[in-house]
Every structure is written in C-alpha cells, then in structure tokens.
Amino acid sequence: MWCGAFPLWAEVGPDKHYFLVKDLTHQWLVYDRSEKEYVPYVAEQHNNQLSINTLVDLESNLHYDLLIYVEKNNYLFLNGSLQENLKAGNWKILKIDSLYRVFRRPQLMLTLYGTAGQAGKAVLIGHRKAAVEKLIVVEEESFLNLKPREQASIPNFFILGMLLLFTFAAFLFNTAPRAFYRLYSVPDLFQMDFRDDSYLINKPFGRTNILFVVLLSLELAYLYLFTQDKEYNLFSSKELLATGRTFSDTWLNYLKITCICFLAFIGKYFGLYILGTLYRLEGVANIHYFKVLQSSLLFFTTMLLSASVASFYIVDWSAFIRSLLIIPVVAFYLFRTFLIFFTISNSTTVKNLYLISYLCIVELIPIIIGVRYAL
C-alpha cells in the first residue's frame, strides 16, 4: 500500500520489487481554464479537481518502469487518450521503453481522472531489482559536495556545426566566387531572362553545383536537429537516429540526415532531368533545378542565421518552434512554386506550359507532405 512520499533510496512498487528513481507525486498539474494552460497543483485551490496530470520524461528514463498506484478506481489517460480503468489498491506497471516507441515523444502527459485531489495517487519511476542487486545507501552530504560536470553535447554540437557551415561557405566563396555571388543574389533570384550560357544552369550536376547542394544539405540537417533539440519530432522520425546523447551520436545523426537530404535532392532532380530529356526540355529542367537551389539556399541560410542569432535572446524555443516552421516554410514553398512557373514560362513556348505546370505541381508535394506528417 502507498503511504506518502518516499526517500530517494526507497524500495517501492508491488512487493517492494523496485528501487525509486523519481517520485512524480509532487509534480501534479491541473488545467486552468481562465489561463488556458496547465498550472501547478495547489491543494487549497485544486482539491476538488477530478483530473490531475503530470509530465513524464520518457527520453531521460529509458530502461526504467513507470509505477502508478491509486487507492480508489481511476481512469488512466496518456496524452489525452484513455488507456484503462485502474483498479483500487493495485499497482500499474508500464515499461518506459515501450511508451517511448509507441508515442515517439520525449515527454508524455499522464492524467488520472475519477477522484478529487491528489490523495491516494502516486506516479513513480522505478528500477526493478535484480536477484543479486543490493541497495546502495546514500551517505549524507559533506561540506564539500563535489558533482561531476554535466555534459553539454548538444550545445557543443550546434557551436561546432555552425563553424563547419561557415568554414564550408568560406571555402565555396573562395573557390567559386562568381557562383557564390549569383546563388546568393536576391536580384538574380527574380531574373527571368536566361539566354546566357551560364555553367550553373547548363551543368546542373557539375562540381560547383554539387558542392552547393552539399551546403544546402548541411543547413537542412542542422535545422532538423535544431527542431529535434526543441522537442519537435518532424515526421516522427526519431527512430532513424541514434538514441544516445553523446557527442559522437549527435554528429552521426547530423551526417545521416545530411546524406538523406543530399540524396533526396539529387534523386528528385535527376528524375526531372531524365523527364526533360525525353521531352526535349533539358533547358527547362535545368532552370528549374537552378531556381530551386538558389531560392532554397537564400531561404534556409536566412532561417538558420536568424534561429542562431535569436537563440542568444530567447531562452526557450519550444513554444515557438511549431509556428516558426509552419508560417515561413509554407509561405516559402508557395512563393517558390509561383517563381518557378513564371520564370520557366518566360523562357519557353506556350505549347509546353502543361509540362511546366507538372513541374510546379512537384514543388507543392513538400507542402502536402509537411502539413500532413511533419507539422
């Protein structure tokens, strides 16, 4: 039977088979309708609340178990979804690894509904005792309390990742200055006349263009990990990444996402290049390729620099990351679709407009997929 708060070394759970890792009993939240947000539970104010909630950090407690106890019958909700009716006087054991695989979120909102207040309810994170495991006694703190320095792999990665991007951009600026100026030129972005024999357009898979595609892929991967760090799981794709928190795991994820972005970009436009060759519209496919590369570099570089600079002034990005993705990215893809249509239509005959329309429809696919799965 549960009888109140536990010391950190307590044995808890059914038949005392678990060591206590964390007690969430004093971290209850309730929904305040006037504030329209969750606020901490205060016994004097919320003692009549039939629904109380707590946040469970899944990502930081993998390999542990979630222990739930109620003295009276209550309903269990996870992320607002009804799971089961908890029987009075019984423990409910949930594997945190299983919850992480199912919900694919770093945190989980747990709700108990049925009886008023927090009395007789407990939510604990425990570690099951092994057959030969002994209880570790925590000694009292001495005057000098030495603690290991916390690792900061993610902040270190973002600093070094930004240095890598600046270094690679400087390399391109020195080796291909004309291409750099043109791809990062806003007036050239709105240029409709492509009668010149620019190697950037006529050689879409040349070395210079490929290097700029690599730069774009590095930027996209950096922004992807930035959203992941703000607990926004794009495309529910965390299972593709290394689950560790070490510095090497973060760089492995960065390289993996960079390769995926690069292959997706090259594969898409290789298919368009073949299609343009079949219909004798190689020039149209090349202009399409160049305009997408140019506009994407301008937009995502601006977005990356803005996010990095603003990070010095905004403490917590988590509340803003969704709106920052939806509004600018959707607006950019719509703008790019119209830009490509008018640019290509200005450089070809009227009879090919239907093919141009198909090319522009391809540009709308990321918006459709993003709204459905990513956002």
C-alpha positions as CSV (number, residue, x, y, z in Angstrom):
1,M,0.0,0.0,0.0
2,W,1.2,3.5,-0.8
3,C,1.5,5.8,2.2
4,G,3.1,9.0,1.1
5,A,6.4,10.5,-0.2
6,F,9.4,8.3,-0.4
7,P,13.2,8.9,0.2
8,L,15.3,8.6,-2.9
9,W,16.7,5.2,-1.8
10,A,13.2,3.7,-1.0
11,E,12.0,0.3,-2.2
12,V,8.6,0.8,-3.9
13,G,6.1,-0.9,-6.1
14,P,4.3,-4.2,-5.7
15,D,6.1,-6.3,-3.1
16,K,8.9,-3.7,-2.9
17,H,10.4,-5.0,-6.1
18,Y,11.6,-1.6,-7.4
19,F,14.1,1.0,-6.3
20,L,12.8,4.5,-6.6
21,V,14.3,6.6,-9.4
22,K,12.0,9.6,-9.3
23,D,8.8,10.5,-7.4
24,L,6.4,12.5,-9.6
25,T,3.7,12.6,-6.9
26,H,4.5,16.3,-6.0
27,Q,4.7,17.4,-9.7
28,W,1.0,17.4,-10.4
29,L,-0.5,19.8,-12.9
30,V,-4.1,20.9,-13.4
31,Y,-5.7,22.7,-16.4
32,D,-6.6,26.3,-15.6
33,R,-9.5,27.3,-17.9
34,S,-9.0,31.0,-17.3
35,E,-5.3,30.9,-18.1
36,K,-5.8,28.3,-20.8
37,E,-2.7,26.3,-19.7
38,Y,-1.5,23.8,-17.2
39,V,-0.6,25.2,-13.8
40,P,1.0,23.5,-10.7
41,Y,-1.4,21.7,-8.4
42,V,-2.2,23.6,-5.2
43,A,-4.1,21.6,-2.6
44,E,-6.0,24.7,-1.3
45,Q,-7.2,25.6,-4.8
46,H,-7.5,22.4,-6.7
47,N,-8.5,19.8,-4.0
48,N,-11.8,19.3,-5.9
49,Q,-10.3,18.7,-9.3
50,L,-11.3,15.3,-10.7
51,S,-8.5,15.3,-13.2
52,I,-4.8,15.8,-12.3
53,N,-1.8,15.5,-14.7
54,T,1.9,15.1,-14.6
55,L,4.6,15.2,-17.3
56,V,6.8,12.0,-17.6
57,D,10.2,12.5,-19.2
58,L,10.5,9.3,-21.3
59,E,13.8,10.1,-23.1
60,S,15.7,10.6,-19.8
61,N,14.3,7.5,-18.2
62,L,14.7,4.8,-20.7
63,H,15.1,1.2,-19.3
64,Y,13.1,2.2,-16.2
65,D,9.4,1.4,-15.3
66,L,6.5,3.7,-14.7
67,L,4.7,2.8,-11.5
68,I,1.1,4.0,-10.9
69,Y,-0.9,3.5,-7.8
70,V,-4.5,4.6,-6.9
71,E,-6.4,3.9,-3.7
72,K,-9.7,4.3,-5.5
73,N,-10.8,3.5,-9.0
74,N,-9.5,6.0,-11.6
75,Y,-9.2,6.3,-15.3
76,L,-5.7,6.5,-16.9
77,F,-5.1,8.8,-19.8
78,L,-1.8,9.1,-21.8
79,N,-1.5,12.2,-24.0
80,G,-5.3,12.7,-23.7
81,S,-6.1,9.1,-24.8
82,L,-8.0,6.8,-22.5
83,Q,-5.9,3.7,-21.7
84,E,-7.7,1.7,-19.0
85,N,-9.6,1.8,-15.7
86,L,-7.2,1.5,-12.8
87,K,-8.5,-0.7,-10.0
88,A,-8.4,0.5,-6.4
89,G,-5.4,-0.7,-4.4
90,N,-3.4,-2.1,-7.3
91,W,-0.2,-1.1,-9.0
92,K,0.0,-0.5,-12.7
93,I,3.5,-1.1,-14.3
94,L,4.3,0.4,-17.7
95,K,7.7,0.0,-19.5
96,I,9.0,3.4,-20.4
97,D,10.9,2.0,-23.4
98,S,7.5,0.7,-24.8
99,L,5.9,4.0,-24.2
100,Y,8.7,5.8,-26.0
101,R,8.3,3.5,-29.0
102,V,4.5,4.0,-29.1
103,F,4.2,7.7,-28.6
104,R,7.6,8.8,-30.2
105,R,7.8,11.8,-27.9
106,P,10.4,12.8,-25.4
107,Q,7.7,13.7,-22.9
108,L,4.3,12.2,-22.0
109,M,1.3,13.8,-20.4
110,L,-0.2,11.3,-17.8
111,T,-3.7,12.0,-16.5
112,L,-5.6,10.4,-13.6
113,Y,-9.3,11.0,-13.7
114,G,-12.0,9.9,-11.3
115,T,-11.5,11.0,-7.7
116,A,-10.9,14.5,-6.4
117,G,-7.5,15.8,-5.5
118,Q,-4.1,14.1,-5.2
119,A,-4.8,12.0,-2.1
120,G,-4.2,8.3,-2.6
121,K,-2.5,8.7,-6.0
122,A,1.2,8.0,-6.8
123,V,3.2,8.1,-10.0
124,L,6.8,6.9,-9.7
125,I,9.7,5.9,-11.9
126,G,11.4,2.8,-10.6
127,H,14.2,0.4,-11.4
128,R,13.4,-3.2,-11.0
129,K,15.7,-5.0,-8.5
130,A,17.8,-7.8,-9.9
131,A,18.2,-11.1,-8.0
132,V,21.7,-10.2,-6.7
133,E,21.2,-6.4,-6.5
134,K,22.0,-4.7,-3.3
135,L,20.6,-1.4,-2.0
136,I,23.0,1.5,-2.3
137,V,23.0,3.6,0.7
138,V,23.4,7.3,0.0
139,E,25.6,9.0,2.6
140,E,24.8,12.4,4.0
141,E,26.2,15.3,2.1
142,S,29.6,16.5,3.3
143,F,30.7,20.1,3.5
144,L,32.4,19.8,0.1
145,N,29.8,18.3,-2.3
146,L,31.6,17.5,-5.5
147,K,29.5,16.8,-8.5
148,P,30.6,15.7,-12.0
149,R,30.3,18.4,-14.6
150,E,27.3,18.0,-16.8
151,Q,27.9,17.1,-20.4
152,A,26.7,19.6,-23.0
153,S,27.0,17.6,-26.2
154,I,24.1,19.3,-28.0
155,P,25.2,22.9,-27.3
156,N,28.7,22.0,-28.3
157,F,27.5,20.4,-31.5
158,F,25.5,23.5,-32.5
159,I,28.5,25.7,-32.0
160,L,30.9,23.4,-33.9
161,G,28.2,22.7,-36.6
162,M,27.8,26.4,-37.2
163,L,31.6,26.7,-37.5
164,L,31.5,23.9,-40.0
165,L,28.9,25.7,-42.1
166,F,30.8,29.0,-42.0
167,T,34.0,27.2,-43.0
168,F,32.4,25.3,-45.9
169,A,30.7,28.5,-47.1
170,A,34.0,30.4,-46.9
171,F,35.6,27.6,-49.0
172,L,32.9,27.9,-51.7
173,F,33.3,31.7,-51.6
174,N,37.0,31.4,-52.3
175,T,36.9,28.6,-54.9
176,A,33.8,29.7,-56.8
177,P,33.1,33.4,-56.1
178,R,31.0,34.1,-59.2
179,A,28.7,31.2,-58.4
180,F,28.5,32.2,-54.8
181,Y,27.5,35.8,-55.7
182,R,24.9,34.6,-58.1
183,L,23.3,31.9,-56.0
184,Y,23.1,34.3,-53.0
185,S,21.9,37.3,-55.1
186,V,18.3,38.4,-54.4
187,P,18.0,40.5,-57.6
188,D,19.2,37.5,-59.6
189,L,16.5,35.4,-57.9
190,F,13.9,37.4,-59.7
191,Q,15.8,37.4,-63.0
192,M,13.5,36.0,-65.8
193,D,15.9,36.1,-68.7
194,F,18.2,33.0,-69.1
195,R,19.6,33.4,-72.5
196,D,23.2,33.4,-71.3
197,D,25.2,30.2,-71.3
198,S,25.8,30.1,-67.6
199,Y,27.6,26.9,-66.4
200,L,25.5,27.0,-63.3
201,I,22.4,26.4,-65.4
202,N,23.8,24.2,-68.2
203,K,25.7,21.9,-65.9
204,P,23.3,21.0,-63.1
205,F,25.4,18.1,-61.9
206,G,28.7,19.9,-62.3
207,R,31.2,20.0,-59.3
208,T,30.2,23.6,-58.3
209,N,26.5,22.9,-58.2
210,I,27.1,19.6,-56.3
211,L,29.1,21.5,-53.7
212,F,26.3,24.0,-53.2
213,V,23.8,21.1,-52.9
214,V,26.1,19.7,-50.1
215,L,26.0,23.1,-48.3
216,L,22.2,23.1,-48.6
217,S,22.0,19.6,-47.2
218,L,24.3,20.6,-44.3
219,E,22.0,23.5,-43.5
220,L,18.8,21.4,-43.7
221,A,20.3,18.8,-41.4
222,Y,21.4,21.5,-38.9
223,L,17.9,23.0,-38.8
224,Y,16.4,19.5,-38.5
225,L,18.5,18.7,-35.4
226,F,17.6,22.2,-34.1
227,T,13.9,21.3,-34.1
228,Q,14.7,18.0,-32.5
229,D,16.5,19.7,-29.7
230,K,13.4,21.8,-29.2
231,E,11.4,18.6,-28.7
232,Y,9.6,18.8,-32.1
233,N,9.8,15.5,-33.8
234,L,9.5,16.1,-37.6
235,F,7.9,13.2,-39.5
236,S,8.0,11.1,-36.3
237,S,11.5,10.1,-37.5
238,K,13.4,9.8,-34.3
239,E,13.7,6.1,-34.7
240,L,16.0,6.7,-37.6
241,L,18.5,8.5,-35.4
242,A,20.9,7.2,-32.8
243,T,19.2,7.4,-29.4
244,G,22.3,8.2,-27.4
245,R,23.2,11.6,-26.1
246,T,26.9,11.5,-26.6
247,F,28.8,14.0,-28.9
248,S,29.6,11.2,-31.4
249,D,25.9,10.2,-31.6
250,T,24.8,13.7,-32.4
251,W,27.4,14.0,-35.2
252,L,26.4,10.6,-36.6
253,N,22.8,11.8,-36.7
254,Y,23.9,15.0,-38.4
255,L,25.8,13.1,-41.1
256,K,22.9,10.7,-41.6
257,I,20.3,13.5,-42.1
258,T,22.8,15.4,-44.4
259,C,23.1,12.3,-46.7
260,I,19.3,11.8,-46.8
261,C,18.8,15.4,-47.8
262,F,21.5,15.3,-50.4
263,L,20.3,12.0,-52.0
264,A,16.7,13.2,-52.0
265,F,17.6,16.5,-53.7
266,I,19.8,14.9,-56.3
267,G,17.4,12.0,-56.9
268,K,14.4,14.3,-57.4
269,Y,16.2,16.4,-60.0
270,F,17.9,13.6,-61.7
271,G,14.4,12.3,-62.4
272,L,13.3,15.7,-63.7
273,Y,16.4,15.8,-65.8
274,I,15.6,12.5,-67.5
275,L,12.0,13.6,-68.0
276,G,13.1,16.9,-69.6
277,T,15.5,14.9,-71.9
278,L,12.6,12.7,-73.1
279,Y,10.5,15.7,-74.0
280,R,13.5,17.7,-75.3
281,L,13.2,20.3,-72.5
282,E,16.6,20.0,-70.9
283,G,16.8,23.7,-70.6
284,V,13.5,23.9,-68.7
285,A,14.7,21.2,-66.2
286,N,18.0,22.9,-65.7
287,I,16.4,26.3,-65.0
288,H,14.0,24.5,-62.6
289,Y,17.0,22.9,-60.8
290,F,18.9,26.2,-60.6
291,K,16.0,28.3,-59.3
292,V,15.2,25.7,-56.6
293,L,18.8,25.6,-55.5
294,Q,19.1,29.4,-55.5
295,S,15.9,30.1,-53.6
296,S,16.5,27.3,-51.1
297,L,20.0,28.5,-50.3
298,L,18.7,32.0,-49.7
299,F,15.8,31.0,-47.6
300,F,17.3,28.3,-45.4
301,T,20.5,30.2,-44.9
302,T,18.5,33.2,-43.7
303,M,16.4,30.9,-41.5
304,L,19.5,29.2,-40.0
305,L,21.2,32.6,-39.2
306,S,18.0,34.0,-37.7
307,A,17.5,31.0,-35.5
308,S,21.1,31.0,-34.3
309,V,21.2,34.7,-33.5
310,A,17.8,34.7,-31.8
311,S,18.9,31.8,-29.6
312,F,21.0,34.2,-27.7
313,Y,17.9,36.2,-26.7
314,I,15.2,33.6,-26.5
315,V,15.6,31.1,-23.6
316,D,13.1,28.5,-24.6
317,W,12.3,28.0,-28.3
318,S,9.9,25.0,-27.7
319,A,6.8,27.1,-27.5
320,F,7.6,28.9,-30.8
321,I,9.1,26.2,-33.0
322,R,5.8,24.9,-34.5
323,S,4.7,28.4,-35.7
324,L,8.2,29.2,-36.9
325,L,8.0,26.1,-39.1
326,I,4.5,26.4,-40.4
327,I,4.3,30.0,-41.5
328,P,7.7,30.7,-43.1
329,V,8.2,27.3,-44.7
330,V,4.7,27.1,-46.3
331,A,5.0,30.7,-47.5
332,F,8.4,29.9,-49.0
333,Y,7.2,26.8,-50.9
334,L,4.2,28.7,-52.3
335,F,6.4,31.6,-53.3
336,R,8.9,29.2,-54.9
337,T,6.2,27.5,-56.9
338,F,5.0,30.8,-58.5
339,L,8.6,31.9,-59.0
340,I,9.5,28.8,-61.0
341,F,6.3,28.9,-63.0
342,F,6.7,32.5,-64.2
343,T,10.5,32.0,-64.7
344,I,10.1,28.9,-66.9
345,S,7.1,30.1,-68.8
346,N,9.1,33.2,-69.8
347,S,11.8,31.0,-71.4
348,T,9.7,28.5,-73.3
349,T,6.8,28.3,-75.8
350,V,3.1,28.2,-74.9
351,K,2.7,24.6,-76.0
352,N,5.0,23.5,-73.2
353,L,3.0,25.2,-70.5
354,Y,1.3,22.0,-69.4
355,L,4.6,20.3,-68.8
356,I,5.7,23.4,-66.8
357,S,2.6,23.1,-64.7
358,Y,3.5,19.5,-63.9
359,L,7.0,20.6,-62.7
360,C,5.4,23.2,-60.5
361,I,3.0,20.7,-59.0
362,V,6.0,18.7,-57.9
363,E,7.0,21.7,-55.8
364,L,3.7,21.5,-54.0
365,I,4.4,18.0,-52.8
366,P,6.6,19.1,-49.8
367,I,3.8,21.3,-48.6
368,I,1.3,18.5,-48.7
369,I,3.6,16.0,-47.0
370,G,4.7,18.6,-44.5
371,V,1.2,19.6,-43.4
372,R,0.1,16.0,-43.2
373,Y,3.1,14.4,-41.4
374,A,5.7,17.0,-40.3
375,L,3.6,19.8,-39.0
